């Protein structure tokens, strides 16, 4: 029993050392992130996601066949409004997750699991060029006559330390720190086709209540993503995306963990309207690490959204 406990503790420690306490989802793909929306409108949605990951670790850790399975139920609210004579929006998202991590330590099975709330996500964005702040008939008239348009926007995503976190656990669903991600994006619409490009950088505050009284810091993470969207009719569209991230190495008490992230990702999505105020969507996201350690993930999601 004592030997098995030691192997489980070693299993958790090695998972952390390669930065694998939970997926970062830095390469999350959100098509139409900079879309022109009518002002003073509310959007709400709920969705489910399932993620499987193969975890690549340094052979020196004595770990083999390390895998993760994660279930996520998420809700999101969006409100559009006018700010400084520009179209703007605020997004608030919250998820509940259940995850299992399994593997072999020196050939002996080890596992751990977690469930609880994730950190709350808040995003504020404003379109600086294009996409004028319109509503009602003015918005409909503008969208019907504009065949070619370029939109330039900027935003700030904040991850708040509201998720489930215990300082005596190495693996947590919450991060117990703030994350700030300034973004800049451009969207070019030509007829029924849209091309989007988004770049952002994630900056992390330190977690001074890390495992057993240690202090965790993380270098900035840089991300770029592109989406290509084909609209068939209002609410009915399909998209494909690619992305890349780099950086984000952890350090504990000033000592580097040698777990820099470098990933490529891709995604496909399909949305279909139920009626004028509701629609459903499905999405697949894949990521592959370009480092000797990291995660290779596959995620499928399905959701329903409403506008009022």
N, C-alpha and C positions, 0 to 999 in steps of 0.2 A: 504493500500500500504506500509506504514512504517513497519507494522508488518511482512508482507511478505518479505521485504528487510532484516529485522533482522533475520528471519528464514533462508534465503538464506546465509547470512553471517555466521550464526552459523553452517549451513550445511558444508560450505567450511572449517571452522576452525576445525570441528570435523573430517572431512576427513583427514586433514593434521595430526592431533594428532595421528591417527592410521597409519600414514605413507603411505597414499593412494593417493598421488597426481598423480602419474602414476605408472604402474607396473614396478618393477625393472628388470624383465626378467633376474635375476641372474641365473635362472635355464634354460637358453636357451640351447637347445640341437643341436649340430652341429656334426653329424656323420662324420667320416673320417677327423677329425680336424688335425690329425697327419699323414695323408696319404702321401705315397711317390709319388711325382709329378715330371714330367720332368722339367728340368731347362730351364730358359729363355722363359717361357710360360706365356701367359696372359689368365685370366679367368674373365668373366663378367657375371652378372646376374641381373634380376629384378624380384620382387615377390610382392605378396599381402598377407596380414594377417588380420584375423578378430578375435578379442578377446572379450569374455564376462566374466564378473567377478561378483561374489557375494561378497560383502564387509561386513566383520564381525566387528562390533563395540561394544564398551562397552555400556551396557544398560543405563548407567548414562548420555550418550551423548544425549539421547532422539531421536536418529535416528532409523529408521526402513526401511526394504526393500531397502537397499542401493545397487545399481548396477552400473556397468560401461560397456560401449560398445565402443570399440576402433578399428578404421580402420587404417591400416598401409600399405603404399606403399614404398618399400625399393629397393635400388640399391647397388650393391657390386662389387668391383674390386679386383682381386688377381694377384700378380706378383711373380713368382718364380725366384730364383737366387741362386748363390753359395756364401757362406760367411764362411771364415776360413776353406775352404775345406769341408764344410757341406752344405746340402740342406736346403734352407731357403725360407721364403715367407713373403710378406707384404699384409695385407688385409685392404681395406678402405670401410666403409659402411656409407650410409646416407639414412634417411627415412623421409617421410612426414606422419603426423598422424592427424586424426580427432577423437575426443573422446567426449562422453557424460556421465555425472554422474547424477544419479537420486536417489531420496529417499524421505522419509517422516520425517519431523521434527514436533514432537507433533501432528502427524496425518495429517499435511498439506504438500502437495507436494512441493518439492524443486528440482532444477536442475541447472546444469551449463555445459558448453561445451567449448572445445578448439580445435584449428586447427593450424597447422604450422609445421615447420621443427623440428625434434628431434636433439639431439646432435650427432655429427660425431664420428664414432668409427674407431679406427686404431689399428691393431694388427700386431706385428712382432713376428715370430716364427722361430726356427731353430731346426732341428733334430740332436741331439748330438750323437746318436748311431743308426746304421742302416740307411737305405734310403740314399745311396750314391748319390752325385750330378751328375746325368747323364742326357743326352738328346738324342733325335733321336734314331738311331738304337741301341745304347748302352743301353738306357733305356728300350726299348722293349725287348732286349735279356735278360737283367737282370730280369725283371719282369716275363718273361716266364719260367725261370729256377728256380726261388726261390719259394719253396712251403711253407716254414716255415721261419718266420722272426719276430724279435722283434725290435721295434722302440721306442726310448726314446727321448722326445723333451721338450723344454721349450719355453715360450713365454711371451709377455707382451701386454696386451690390455689396450688401453687408450681411455677414453671417454672425448672428448673435449667440452668446453662450447660454442657450436655454435648454439644450438637450440633456439627455440622461448621462450623468458623469459621476464616477466614483474614483477618488484619488488613490484608492488601494488596488485599482484594476489597471492593467496595461491597455486593454482593449475597451474602448468606450464608443458609444454612438454620438455623444456630444464631444466637443473639443475643448470646452472650458476656456475659451479665448475669443477675441473678436477677429474677424477677417474682413478686410476692405479691398474691394476689387473695382477700381476705376476702369471704365470701358469706353471705347470709341468704335463707331460702326458706320458703315455706308451700305445703302441699299439702292440698287438700280433696277427700275421697272421698265420693261419694254414689252408692251402688249400683255400677253398672258405669262410671260417669263419674268422672274425676279432673281437677281444675284445679290447675295449679302456677304459682307466681310466684317468680322468683329474681332478686335484685339483687346485684351485686357491683361492686367497684372494684379496678382493677389499678394497682399501684404498682411502678415500675421502678427498679432500681439503675442507676447510670451505667456506661457502657461506656468505660473509659479506655484501651482498646486498639482504638479505632475506626480506620477507614481512615487510613493514613499518619500515625499518632500523634495523631490528634484525640480529643476526648472527646465522647461522645454522651449526651445526657440526654433523658428523655421525661416529659411531664406525665402525671398520672393519667388513666386511662380509665374511664368509668362506663358500666355495662351493665345493662339490665333485659330479662328474657325471660319469656314466658308460654307454657305448653303445655297443651293440652286433649287428654285421652286417653280412648278408649273401649275397655274390656276386654270381649272376647267370651267368653273362658275363660282359665284360667291359661296364661300364656305367649303368648297370641294377642291382640294389641291393635294399635290404630292411633292415631296422634296428629297434631296440627297445632299449629304454634307461630308466634309472632311475637316480634320483639325490636328493640331500639334501643340504639345506643351513641353516646357523645359524649366528645370530648377527645383526649388522647394525642398532642398536638403535640410534635414533635422539636425539639431545639436542638443545635447543634454549636459547641463552645467558647463557649457562652453566647449564640449568635446563633440566634434562632428560624428554623425552616425553613418556617413558614407552611403546614403540612400537617395541620391539625387534622382529626380523624376525626369524621364524623357519618354513621351508616349506619342503614338499616332492614333487617330480615331476616325471612325466613319459612322454614318447614320443614314437611315431611310425612314420616311414618315408618310402617313396618309391620313387626311382629314376628310370627313364627309358630314354634311348637314342633315340633322333630323328635321328641323323646321327653321324658320327665320331666326329663332332665338337660341337654338341648341345644336350641338354637333358632337360627334365622336371622333376619336383619333387613335391610331396605333403607331408605334415607333420601335425600331431596333437600333441599338447603339453597340458598337464593338470598339475595344481599345486594345492595343498591343504595346507592351513596354519595349523600348529600344536599349535598355540597360540590362546588365546581367541579373539584376534583381528588380522586382516590381510585380505588377498584375497584368494578366491578359483577361479581359472581362467581356462578357456578352450579356446585354440587358434587353429585355422586351417590356414595353409598357402599353397600357390601354387606358383611355380616360374619356370622360364626358364633360362638356363645358356648356355654360349658359351665359346669356347676356340680358341685361335689363336696364 
